[in-house]
Amino acid sequence: MAKDMDTLIKTEDKPEVDNITKLIKKMNDSELNNMFIFLQGVKFAETLNMQPVTNM
């Protein structure tokens, strides 16, 4: 899946992106699954953070 994607990144971010890409390529399926679960949690937390706080 990832090999079929084109990604546009800022030139100054390329070294960091290269390091992350190397790390991801070294991960086994279990490690990748754990990372995806973590990222889903981050996305969920960001969504909660954007919702207005209401008093009950």
C-alpha positions in Angstrom: 0.0 0.0 0.0 2.6 2.6 1.0 4.7 2.0 -2.1 1.8 3.2 -4.2 1.6 6.6 -2.5 3.2 9.8 -3.5 4.0 12.1 -0.6 4.8 15.8 -0.7 7.0 17.1 2.1 8.8 20.3 2.8 12.5 20.1 2.0 13.6 21.0 5.5 11.6 18.1 6.9 13.1 15.5 4.6 15.8 14.2 7.0 13.3 13.6 9.7 10.9 11.9 7.3 13.7 9.7 6.0 14.5 8.6 9.6 10.9 7.8 10.3 10.6 5.9 7.0 13.6 3.8 7.9 12.1 3.1 11.3 8.8 2.0 9.9 10.4 -0.3 7.3 12.3 -2.1 10.1 9.1 -2.8 12.1 7.4 -6.2 12.1 3.7 -6.6 11.7 3.0 -6.5 15.4 5.0 -3.4 15.9 3.3 -1.7 13.0 -0.1 -2.7 14.4 0.8 -1.2 17.8 2.0 2.0 16.1 -1.3 2.3 14.1 -3.3 1.8 17.3 -1.3 4.5 19.0 -1.8 6.9 16.1 -5.6 6.2 16.1 -5.5 7.1 19.8 -3.7 10.4 19.1 -6.2 11.2 16.3 -9.1 10.4 18.7 -7.6 12.7 21.4 -7.1 15.5 18.9 -10.8 15.2 18.0 -11.8 15.3 21.6 -9.6 18.4 22.1 -11.4 20.2 19.3 -14.9 19.7 20.8 -16.3 22.5 22.9 -16.5 21.8 26.7 -20.1 21.9 28.0 -21.3 21.8 31.6 -23.8 19.1 32.5 
